[in-house]
Amino acid sequence: MARKLNIVFLVVLAVTALLQSSVAQTTFQVGDALGWISPSSVSTYSTWAANKNFIKGDILVFNFTTSQHTVAKVSKADYDACSPNNPISIQTNGPATVTLNETGAQYYICTVSTHCSFGQKLAINVSAATSSAPPPSTSPAATPTPPPSTTATPPSSATPPSSATAPPPPSTTATPPSTTTNPSVPSPTSDVTPPPPPSSATSLRVTGLCATFLSIVLVFLN
C-alpha cells in the first residue's frame, strides 16, 4: 500500500512540473502567418517584435522552406552589417526552433543571398523569468486604544427607607363552630359477578401459536 502511495505521489509531482513548465514557456511564430521570408519592408520583423515580451525559456519558431532560407544567430555588428561570415549558430532546415536560453539582446538573420538586406532579420531582447508569487499583504495599522476616562461618576442619592407599616389588630369576633355532619350510611354493595372461565377456542389458539413459534425456533437452531 505504501509503495502504491509513493508511486501516485511521484506521478502527481511529475504532472505538476510539466504543467508549470508549459505555463511558463511561450512559443512565438516569427512573423505569425507571414513566416520567415524575405519581406517587402525592412521593418517587417522589427514591427512584429515591438509588442512582444520575450522571457528566458520561450521558444521561437521560424517557418520557412528548406534550401530557400536559413536562421543564423549573429552578433550585433554582423546583424547591422548583414554579415553571414561568423554566425554563432545556424539552422538550414525549416521550420527551425530556437529556445531562448540567454537573457539580453539576441540577433537573427537569413544568410541566403541579400535577404537580410531586404529586411529578413530579427532583433529581440530577452528578459529573465519573474516569480509569480504574490506580494505580501500589508497589515492595517493598529487603532490606538483611547485612554480611560478620569471623570468620577457621582454616587446616586440614597433612597430613604419607607415607614414601617403596623400590623392590623387581631380580630375579636369568634368564629362559631360548624355543625357536625352525620356520616353517610354506606349503601350495600351489589353482588360481584365472577369472571367467566376462558373458552376452549382461545386455549386452542394460544396452543397453536406456541407450537408455530417453537417450530420456527427449531428451524433456526438446526
Salt bridges, closest charged atoms under 4 A:
ASP80 OD2 - LYS76 NZ 2.66
GLU102 OE1 - LYS73 NZ 3.64
